[in-house]
Amino acid sequence: MKNKISLKLLLVFIVAISFISCFDKGWNINDVKDIAVGAGDSIFFISKKDKHLFSVNCKQTSLIRDEVALIQKEEKFGYADEDGEQIIPDVYKYATVFNNNMAWVVRSGDVPGVINRKGELKFSLREVDWVEVYIEDMARYYTIEKRQKRYGFANTSGEKVIMPLYYDATSFSEGLAAVKGVDGKWGYIDKNGVVIIPANFDVAKIFVNERAVVAIEDKWGVIDKTGEFILEPKFEDMTADGELFITLSNDKWGWTDIEGNWVINPEYEKVLPFRESDLAPVMIDGKWAYINKNGEIEIKRQFDEAYPFVDYLALVKIGDYYGFINDDGVYKINPQYRYISPDYISNAIYGLPFYSSVMSDR
């Protein structure tokens, strides 16, 4: 079962790289001190030197965030501390990880609410069907009306400061969120709901380094914060990766600069971002390798799965087992674990938590 979950997660992440542009600094963990792994039926935390730290009695677990780990026992979620001791009972049907002493939870038959690390309910968000963790102090949510999702945003006091008027929306980034109107076009609003960039685009992604990737008539380009094009739409797909852009051409992925010049030629079946590393995972003929920013292979094609580097270690998988390599391709933690927390993978790719949203159960 765990292997099936892992493969499913990988496919979700590979597809999602086309839609999520970058990591959020408020959630990003640069130095993962405690790695959640599993062998047999046991889940436990190890150090980066493969030292066993503590075990947790659960089916799934997040990384330790805000000194707390989200754990799933049977079908319900609870929370454990940095020593693996359960501090909040597993009574929630849905739950997110903690940040700034806040986590979204949902009890059976109830609506989303925010609790603190004592498990005390701070407030509930009624008349919503889904809500996401706070990014830039704004929680994206949606309601469903006549089978149609309508998106809005709530602040850290639980107030719906932007009403659910939009047919789709991204989270906030650099003070702006992309939103989709009734006509299917995307523009950008600020945290007061004021339109900053008119809805002129067929698709729009979040701002990264004062730029956003947008599409018009299935062609992708880059705009600035005034809505003016820095790079006219001409590519099949684009996603920001630091100062570069992961770019699709003729069903192959490579990297371009802001002027649309190829820095790394489009030669790869799948790719994941460099993020803050000098190496990025790329798929060649069904196996993963690592290339540098000149497009040169630094770690040879050999892995069934491979993920971006986090603090000089990269998670890789061969066969049924996960391990960790350094930037020379040398194993620092041998491939011996059948389970890795999906929260580690999400943090490695996006700098965002995997357990990031809850559904209403009303």
C-alpha positions as CSV (number, residue, x, y, z in Angstrom):
1,M,0.0,0.0,0.0
2,K,2.7,2.5,0.9
3,N,4.5,1.9,-2.5
4,K,1.2,2.6,-4.3
5,I,0.8,5.8,-2.3
6,S,4.3,6.8,-3.1
7,L,3.9,6.3,-6.9
8,K,0.6,8.1,-6.8
9,L,2.2,11.0,-5.0
10,L,5.0,11.2,-7.5
11,L,2.6,11.4,-10.4
12,V,0.7,14.2,-8.7
13,F,3.9,16.1,-8.0
14,I,5.2,15.7,-11.6
15,V,1.9,17.0,-13.0
16,A,1.6,19.8,-10.5
17,I,5.0,21.3,-11.3
18,S,3.3,22.8,-14.4
19,F,0.9,24.7,-12.1
20,I,2.8,25.7,-9.0
21,S,5.5,28.2,-9.6
22,C,7.6,28.3,-6.5
23,F,8.0,27.8,-2.8
24,D,6.6,30.0,0.0
25,K,9.3,31.2,2.3
26,G,7.0,31.0,5.3
27,W,6.6,27.3,4.9
28,N,9.9,26.3,3.4
29,I,12.2,24.2,5.5
30,N,15.7,24.6,4.3
31,D,17.3,22.4,7.0
32,V,15.2,19.3,7.6
33,K,16.7,18.0,10.9
34,D,14.2,15.1,11.4
35,I,13.2,13.0,8.4
36,A,10.1,10.8,8.6
37,V,10.7,7.4,7.1
38,G,9.3,3.9,7.3
39,A,10.5,0.3,7.2
40,G,8.2,-2.6,7.5
41,D,5.2,-1.5,9.4
42,S,7.1,1.1,11.5
43,I,7.3,4.9,10.9
44,F,10.1,6.7,12.7
45,F,12.2,9.8,12.4
46,I,15.9,9.8,11.5
47,S,18.6,12.4,11.5
48,K,20.5,13.4,8.3
49,K,23.2,11.0,9.5
50,D,20.7,8.1,9.5
51,K,20.5,8.0,13.3
52,H,17.2,6.8,14.7
53,L,15.6,9.6,16.7
54,F,12.2,8.3,17.8
55,S,9.2,6.2,16.6
56,V,5.7,7.3,16.0
57,N,2.7,5.0,16.1
58,C,0.8,6.1,13.0
59,K,0.0,5.4,9.3
60,Q,1.2,8.7,8.0
61,T,3.1,11.7,9.4
62,S,4.2,15.1,8.4
63,L,7.6,16.7,9.0
64,I,8.0,18.5,12.3
65,R,6.6,22.0,11.8
66,D,6.2,24.5,14.6
67,E,7.6,21.9,16.9
68,V,4.6,19.6,16.1
69,A,4.0,16.7,13.6
70,L,0.7,15.9,12.2
71,I,0.0,12.1,12.5
72,Q,-2.7,9.9,11.1
73,K,-3.9,6.9,13.1
74,E,-6.4,4.6,11.4
75,E,-8.7,7.2,9.7
76,K,-8.3,10.1,12.1
77,F,-5.6,12.8,12.6
78,G,-3.9,14.1,15.7
79,Y,-0.6,15.7,16.6
80,A,2.7,14.6,18.2
81,D,5.6,16.6,19.7
82,E,9.3,16.6,18.8
83,D,9.8,13.4,20.8
84,G,7.0,11.5,19.2
85,E,4.6,11.9,22.2
86,Q,1.0,12.5,21.2
87,I,-0.1,15.9,22.4
88,I,-3.4,16.3,20.6
89,P,-5.7,13.2,20.3
90,D,-6.5,11.8,16.9
91,V,-10.0,13.0,16.7
92,Y,-10.0,15.0,13.4
93,K,-11.3,13.7,10.1
94,Y,-9.2,16.3,8.3
95,A,-6.2,18.4,9.5
96,T,-3.3,20.5,8.3
97,V,0.2,21.0,9.7
98,F,0.9,23.8,12.2
99,N,2.4,27.2,11.4
100,N,2.5,30.2,13.8
101,N,0.6,28.2,16.4
102,M,-2.3,27.6,14.0
103,A,-3.7,24.5,12.2
104,W,-6.9,23.9,10.3
105,V,-8.9,20.9,11.6
106,V,-12.3,19.3,10.9
107,R,-14.2,17.0,13.2
108,S,-16.7,14.5,11.8
109,G,-19.9,16.4,10.8
110,D,-18.3,19.8,11.4
111,V,-16.9,22.8,9.6
112,P,-13.2,23.9,9.4
113,G,-11.7,25.5,12.5
114,V,-8.3,26.7,13.7
115,I,-6.8,25.2,16.8
116,N,-3.6,26.2,18.7
117,R,-1.0,23.7,19.9
118,K,-3.0,23.0,23.1
119,G,-5.8,21.8,20.8
120,E,-8.0,24.7,21.7
121,L,-10.4,26.0,19.1
122,K,-9.7,29.6,18.2
123,F,-12.4,30.1,15.6
124,S,-14.4,28.3,12.9
125,L,-15.0,29.2,9.2
126,R,-18.6,28.5,8.5
127,E,-20.3,28.2,5.1
128,V,-17.1,27.0,3.3
129,D,-16.4,23.7,1.7
130,W,-12.6,23.8,1.6
131,V,-9.9,25.9,3.1
132,E,-6.1,26.0,2.7
133,V,-3.3,26.9,5.2
134,Y,-2.3,30.5,5.6
135,I,0.1,31.8,3.0
136,E,1.1,35.5,3.4
137,D,-1.5,35.6,6.3
138,M,-4.3,34.8,3.8
139,A,-6.2,31.5,3.7
140,R,-7.7,30.6,0.3
141,Y,-11.1,28.9,0.6
142,Y,-14.0,28.0,-1.6
143,T,-17.8,27.4,-1.3
144,I,-19.8,25.3,-3.7
145,E,-22.9,26.9,-5.2
146,K,-24.9,25.0,-7.8
147,R,-22.0,22.6,-8.2
148,Q,-19.6,25.5,-8.9
149,K,-16.7,26.4,-6.7
150,R,-16.3,30.0,-5.8
151,Y,-13.1,31.2,-4.2
152,G,-12.3,33.8,-1.6
153,F,-9.8,34.5,1.2
154,A,-9.9,34.7,5.0
155,N,-7.5,36.5,7.3
156,T,-5.8,35.1,10.5
157,S,-8.8,36.1,12.6
158,G,-11.2,34.0,10.5
159,E,-12.8,36.9,8.8
160,K,-13.7,36.5,5.1
161,V,-12.0,39.6,3.9
162,I,-12.4,38.7,0.2
163,M,-15.8,37.1,-0.5
164,P,-16.1,34.0,-2.7
165,L,-16.6,35.8,-6.0
166,Y,-14.0,34.0,-8.2
167,Y,-14.3,30.8,-10.2
168,D,-10.7,29.9,-9.4
169,A,-7.7,31.5,-7.6
170,T,-4.1,30.9,-6.6
171,S,-2.8,31.6,-3.1
172,F,-1.2,35.0,-2.5
173,S,2.4,35.6,-3.5
174,E,4.3,38.9,-3.2
175,G,1.0,40.5,-2.2
176,L,-1.0,39.5,-5.2
177,A,-3.3,36.5,-6.0
178,A,-4.4,35.4,-9.5
179,V,-8.2,35.1,-9.8
180,K,-10.5,33.8,-12.5
181,G,-13.7,35.6,-13.3
182,V,-17.0,34.5,-14.7
183,D,-15.8,35.0,-18.2
184,G,-12.9,32.5,-17.7
185,K,-10.2,35.2,-17.8
186,W,-7.5,35.6,-15.1
187,G,-6.2,38.8,-13.5
188,Y,-4.6,39.8,-10.1
189,I,-6.0,41.3,-6.9
190,D,-4.4,42.6,-3.7
191,K,-5.3,41.6,-0.2
192,N,-8.1,44.1,-0.1
193,G,-9.7,42.5,-3.2
194,V,-8.7,45.4,-5.4
195,V,-8.0,44.6,-9.0
196,I,-4.3,45.4,-9.7
197,I,-3.9,43.7,-13.0
198,P,-7.0,43.3,-15.2
199,A,-8.3,39.9,-16.2
200,N,-6.7,39.6,-19.6
201,F,-5.2,36.1,-19.4
202,D,-6.4,32.6,-20.1
203,V,-4.3,31.2,-17.3
204,A,-2.1,32.9,-14.6
205,K,0.4,31.7,-12.1
206,I,1.8,33.3,-8.9
207,F,4.4,36.0,-8.8
208,V,8.0,35.0,-8.3
209,N,10.7,37.7,-8.1
210,E,8.3,40.4,-9.3
211,R,7.3,38.3,-12.4
212,A,4.4,35.9,-13.2
213,V,3.9,33.3,-15.9
214,V,0.7,33.7,-17.8
215,A,-1.0,32.2,-20.9
216,I,-2.9,33.6,-23.8
217,E,-4.4,31.3,-26.4
218,D,-2.3,28.3,-25.1
219,K,1.0,30.2,-25.3
220,W,2.9,31.2,-22.2
221,G,4.9,34.3,-21.4
222,V,6.0,36.4,-18.5
223,I,4.5,39.7,-17.1
224,D,5.7,42.2,-14.5
225,K,3.6,43.7,-11.7
226,T,2.0,46.3,-14.0
227,G,0.7,43.5,-16.2
228,E,3.0,44.3,-19.1
229,F,4.7,41.5,-20.9
230,I,8.5,41.1,-20.3
231,L,8.4,38.0,-22.4
232,E,5.7,37.7,-25.0
233,P,3.7,34.4,-25.0
234,K,5.3,31.8,-27.2
235,F,6.0,28.6,-25.3
236,E,3.8,25.5,-24.6
237,D,4.2,25.9,-20.8
238,M,6.4,27.7,-18.3
239,T,7.0,27.6,-14.6
240,A,9.3,29.9,-12.6
241,D,12.4,28.3,-11.1
242,G,14.3,31.1,-9.4
243,E,15.7,33.4,-12.1
244,L,15.1,30.7,-14.8
245,F,11.9,29.2,-16.1
246,I,11.1,25.5,-16.6
247,T,9.8,25.6,-20.2
248,L,8.0,23.1,-22.5
249,S,8.7,22.9,-26.2
250,N,7.6,20.0,-28.5
251,D,6.7,17.9,-25.4
252,K,10.2,18.2,-23.9
253,W,11.3,20.2,-20.9
254,G,14.2,22.6,-20.5
255,W,15.0,25.9,-19.0
256,T,14.9,29.4,-20.5
257,D,16.0,32.9,-19.2
258,I,13.7,35.9,-18.9
259,E,14.4,36.8,-22.6
260,G,13.2,33.4,-23.7
261,N,16.7,32.1,-24.6
262,W,17.3,28.4,-23.9
263,V,19.8,28.0,-21.1
264,I,19.2,24.3,-21.0
265,N,17.8,22.8,-24.1
266,P,14.4,21.0,-24.0
267,E,15.6,17.4,-24.0
268,Y,13.9,15.9,-21.0
269,E,10.7,13.9,-20.5
270,K,10.1,15.3,-17.0
271,V,11.9,17.7,-14.8
272,L,11.8,19.1,-11.3
273,P,13.2,22.5,-10.2
274,F,16.7,23.5,-9.2
275,R,15.2,25.5,-6.4
276,E,18.1,26.7,-4.3
277,S,20.6,24.0,-5.6
278,D,23.0,23.9,-8.5
279,L,21.5,20.5,-9.6
280,A,18.1,19.6,-10.8
281,P,16.4,16.1,-11.4
282,V,15.6,15.3,-15.0
283,M,14.1,12.2,-16.6
284,I,16.0,10.6,-19.5
285,D,14.5,7.5,-21.1
286,G,12.4,6.6,-18.1
287,K,15.2,7.1,-15.4
288,W,16.2,10.1,-13.4
289,A,19.6,11.9,-13.4
290,Y,20.8,15.3,-12.2
291,I,22.1,18.1,-14.4
292,N,23.8,21.4,-13.6
293,K,22.8,24.8,-14.8
294,N,24.8,24.3,-18.0
295,G,22.7,21.2,-18.8
296,E,25.6,18.9,-18.1
297,I,24.9,15.5,-16.4
298,E,26.5,15.6,-12.9
299,I,24.9,12.4,-11.5
300,K,24.2,9.7,-14.0
301,R,20.8,8.4,-15.0
302,Q,19.9,5.6,-12.6
303,F,17.0,6.5,-10.3
304,D,13.4,5.5,-10.4
305,E,12.5,8.6,-8.6
306,A,14.6,11.7,-7.8
307,Y,13.8,14.9,-6.0
308,P,15.4,18.4,-5.6
309,F,18.2,18.9,-3.1
310,V,17.4,20.2,0.4
311,D,20.4,21.2,2.5
312,Y,22.9,19.2,0.3
313,L,20.9,16.0,0.4
314,A,18.5,14.7,-2.3
315,L,15.9,12.0,-1.9
316,V,16.1,9.2,-4.5
317,K,14.5,5.9,-5.0
318,I,15.8,2.7,-6.6
319,G,13.3,-0.2,-6.9
320,D,11.2,-0.2,-3.7
321,Y,13.6,1.7,-1.5
322,Y,14.4,5.3,-0.7
323,G,17.8,6.8,0.2
324,F,19.6,10.1,0.2
325,I,22.6,11.2,-1.9
326,N,24.9,14.2,-1.8
327,D,25.8,16.4,-4.8
328,D,28.5,13.9,-5.8
329,G,25.9,11.2,-6.2
330,V,27.2,9.3,-3.1
331,Y,24.7,7.8,-0.8
332,K,24.7,9.4,2.6
333,I,21.7,7.4,3.7
334,N,21.5,4.0,1.9
335,P,18.3,3.1,0.1
336,Q,16.6,1.1,2.8
337,Y,13.3,2.8,3.5
338,R,10.0,1.9,1.8
339,Y,8.2,5.0,3.1
340,I,9.1,8.7,3.1
341,S,6.6,11.3,4.4
342,P,4.9,13.0,1.5
343,D,5.5,16.2,3.4
344,Y,9.2,15.8,2.8
345,I,8.6,15.4,-0.9
346,S,6.3,18.4,-1.1
347,N,8.8,20.5,0.9
348,A,11.6,19.4,-1.5
349,I,9.8,20.4,-4.6
350,Y,7.7,23.4,-3.5
351,G,8.7,24.4,0.0
352,L,5.1,23.9,0.9
353,P,3.4,21.4,3.2
354,F,1.6,18.3,1.8
355,Y,-1.1,18.4,4.5
356,S,-2.2,21.9,3.5
357,S,-6.0,21.9,3.2
358,V,-9.2,20.5,4.8
359,M,-12.7,19.8,3.5
360,S,-15.8,20.7,5.4
361,D,-17.8,17.6,6.7
362,R,-21.0,19.4,7.4
